[in-house]
Amino acid sequence: MKYNKLTRWLHAGIALGVTVQLSLSLVMETPRPGRPFGDLEAAAFESHEVIGLFVLGVLLLHWLFLLTGHARLGKEHLFPWFSRQRRNAVIEEIKQQWARRRLDDTQQISALAGATHGLGLLVTSIMAITGVIVYFGMAENGAMPPAVDFIKETHSFFATFMWIYLIGHAGIGMIHQWLGHHTVSDMFDLRK
């Protein structure tokens, strides 16, 4: 499938930002009142905050692009769950892929790929929204009201799904690329 230049740039920004964010989460610590904060932990946490704001900005552009009707296949392609016909197309594609036990590149428009991208956009958006609430709701020393602490726990909970999505999505993309489908090289060719 061919993507327009803005979609490729938005995808690259989100993919890079999310990958860096998840990598930083492996070494950072959230500040807590009365707990010493190491230099590496502090630098990783501050980087996580700044890059999180960047990812939020890219996501806002992506949502604006999508909701104003500029996305090539429309928001229904990414969120087929509210249409019986689109849900059935996703289910049928899963059945076909399972029956053949291989990944095909014969379809120009993949209902399953669209639904998968939509789920990734939702999880990433939840992560960005909860992250920005924590950013503005947490004191410098890590103190926060109970509501913000709950949002922080929600942010941490969805991080697991973000890891699953990133590994699964990138893995399937690499398998498609290895099979000669050029999905990764087409998506990340930012010069076109």
C-alpha positions as CSV (number, residue, x, y, z in Angstrom):
1,M,0.0,0.0,0.0
2,K,1.3,3.5,-0.9
3,Y,1.2,6.1,1.8
4,N,1.3,9.9,1.3
5,K,4.3,11.9,2.6
6,L,2.6,13.3,5.7
7,T,1.4,9.9,6.8
8,R,4.9,8.5,6.5
9,W,6.4,11.4,8.4
10,L,3.8,11.2,11.2
11,H,4.3,7.4,11.4
12,A,8.1,7.9,11.6
13,G,7.8,10.5,14.3
14,I,5.5,8.3,16.4
15,A,7.5,5.1,15.8
16,L,10.8,6.8,16.8
17,G,9.3,8.6,19.7
18,V,7.5,5.5,21.1
19,T,10.7,3.4,20.7
20,V,12.8,5.9,22.5
21,Q,10.2,6.3,25.2
22,L,10.0,2.6,25.9
23,S,13.8,2.3,25.9
24,L,14.1,5.2,28.4
25,S,11.5,3.5,30.6
26,L,13.9,0.6,31.1
27,V,16.4,2.8,32.9
28,M,14.4,5.7,34.4
29,E,12.8,6.0,37.8
30,T,9.9,8.2,38.7
31,P,10.8,10.7,41.4
32,R,9.3,9.9,44.8
33,P,9.3,12.2,47.9
34,G,12.3,11.5,50.1
35,R,14.0,9.1,47.7
36,P,17.4,10.0,46.2
37,F,17.5,10.3,42.5
38,G,20.5,9.2,40.6
39,D,22.0,11.1,37.6
40,L,21.1,8.5,35.0
41,E,17.6,8.0,36.4
42,A,17.0,11.8,36.5
43,A,18.3,12.3,32.9
44,A,16.3,9.4,31.6
45,F,13.1,10.7,33.4
46,E,13.6,14.3,32.1
47,S,14.2,13.0,28.6
48,H,11.1,10.8,28.9
49,E,9.1,13.9,29.8
50,V,10.4,16.0,26.9
51,I,10.1,13.3,24.2
52,G,6.7,12.5,25.6
53,L,5.6,16.1,24.8
54,F,7.0,15.7,21.3
55,V,5.1,12.5,20.7
56,L,1.9,14.1,22.0
57,G,2.4,16.9,19.5
58,V,2.9,14.4,16.6
59,L,-0.1,12.5,17.8
60,L,-2.2,15.7,17.8
61,L,-1.2,16.4,14.3
62,H,-2.0,12.8,13.3
63,W,-5.5,13.0,14.9
64,L,-6.1,16.4,13.2
65,F,-5.1,15.0,9.9
66,L,-7.4,12.0,10.4
67,L,-10.4,13.7,11.8
68,T,-10.4,16.5,9.2
69,G,-10.9,13.8,6.5
70,H,-7.4,14.0,5.0
71,A,-6.4,10.4,5.7
72,R,-6.4,8.4,2.5
73,L,-8.7,5.6,3.7
74,G,-10.5,7.6,6.4
75,K,-11.0,7.0,10.1
76,E,-13.3,4.0,9.4
77,H,-10.3,2.1,8.1
78,L,-8.4,2.5,11.4
79,F,-11.5,2.0,13.6
80,P,-13.7,-0.7,11.9
81,W,-15.3,-1.7,15.2
82,F,-18.5,0.3,14.8
83,S,-19.4,-1.2,11.4
84,R,-20.5,-4.8,11.0
85,Q,-19.3,-4.8,7.4
86,R,-15.8,-3.6,8.4
87,R,-15.6,-5.9,11.5
88,N,-16.5,-8.8,9.2
89,A,-13.8,-7.8,6.7
90,V,-11.2,-7.8,9.5
91,I,-12.4,-11.2,10.8
92,E,-12.5,-12.7,7.3
93,E,-8.9,-11.5,6.6
94,I,-7.7,-13.1,9.8
95,K,-9.4,-16.4,8.8
96,Q,-7.8,-16.2,5.3
97,Q,-4.3,-15.5,6.7
98,W,-4.7,-18.3,9.3
99,A,-5.9,-20.8,6.6
100,R,-3.0,-20.1,4.3
101,R,-0.5,-20.0,7.2
102,R,1.5,-17.2,5.5
103,L,1.5,-13.5,5.1
104,D,0.3,-12.3,1.7
105,D,0.8,-8.9,0.1
106,T,-1.9,-9.4,-2.6
107,Q,-4.4,-6.9,-1.2
108,Q,-4.0,-3.2,-1.8
109,I,-6.1,-2.3,1.2
110,S,-5.9,-4.5,4.3
111,A,-8.7,-4.3,6.8
112,L,-6.5,-6.1,9.4
113,A,-3.6,-3.7,8.9
114,G,-5.9,-0.7,9.3
115,A,-7.5,-2.1,12.5
116,T,-4.0,-2.9,13.8
117,H,-2.8,0.7,13.1
118,G,-5.9,2.0,14.8
119,L,-5.3,0.0,17.9
120,G,-1.7,1.3,18.0
121,L,-2.9,4.9,17.6
122,L,-5.3,4.4,20.5
123,V,-2.8,2.9,22.8
124,T,-0.2,5.5,22.0
125,S,-2.8,8.2,22.5
126,I,-3.8,6.8,25.9
127,M,-0.1,6.7,26.8
128,A,0.5,10.3,25.7
129,I,-2.6,11.7,27.4
130,T,-2.0,9.9,30.7
131,G,1.7,10.9,30.5
132,V,0.9,14.6,30.0
133,I,-1.5,14.5,33.0
134,V,1.2,13.1,35.2
135,Y,3.7,15.7,33.7
136,F,1.5,18.6,34.8
137,G,0.1,16.9,38.0
138,M,3.3,15.7,39.6
139,A,5.5,18.0,41.8
140,E,9.3,18.2,41.2
141,N,9.9,15.8,44.1
142,G,7.4,13.2,42.8
143,A,4.5,14.1,45.1
144,M,1.1,13.9,43.4
145,P,-2.5,13.9,44.4
146,P,-4.3,10.5,44.5
147,A,-6.1,11.1,41.2
148,V,-2.8,11.8,39.4
149,D,-1.2,8.8,41.0
150,F,-4.1,6.7,39.6
151,I,-3.4,8.2,36.2
152,K,0.3,7.3,36.6
153,E,-0.7,3.7,37.3
154,T,-2.9,3.7,34.3
155,H,0.0,5.0,32.2
156,S,2.2,2.2,33.5
157,F,-0.6,-0.4,32.9
158,F,-0.9,0.6,29.2
159,A,2.9,0.6,28.8
160,T,2.7,-3.2,28.7
161,F,0.3,-3.0,25.8
162,M,2.5,-0.5,24.1
163,W,5.5,-2.9,24.4
164,I,3.3,-5.8,23.0
165,Y,2.1,-3.6,20.1
166,L,5.6,-2.3,19.3
167,I,7.2,-5.7,19.2
168,G,4.3,-7.3,17.4
169,H,3.9,-4.5,14.8
170,A,7.6,-4.1,14.1
171,G,8.0,-7.9,14.0
172,I,5.2,-8.5,11.5
173,G,6.5,-5.5,9.4
174,M,10.0,-7.0,9.3
175,I,8.6,-10.4,8.3
176,H,6.7,-8.7,5.5
177,Q,9.8,-6.9,4.4
178,W,11.8,-10.2,4.5
179,L,9.2,-11.8,2.3
180,G,9.7,-9.0,-0.3
181,H,6.5,-7.0,0.4
182,H,8.5,-3.7,0.9
183,T,6.1,-2.5,3.6
184,V,8.8,-1.2,5.9
185,S,10.9,0.4,3.2
186,D,7.8,2.0,1.6
187,M,6.6,3.4,5.0
188,F,10.0,4.8,6.0
189,D,11.0,6.2,2.6
190,L,10.5,9.8,3.7
191,R,11.8,11.3,0.4
192,K,8.8,10.2,-1.8
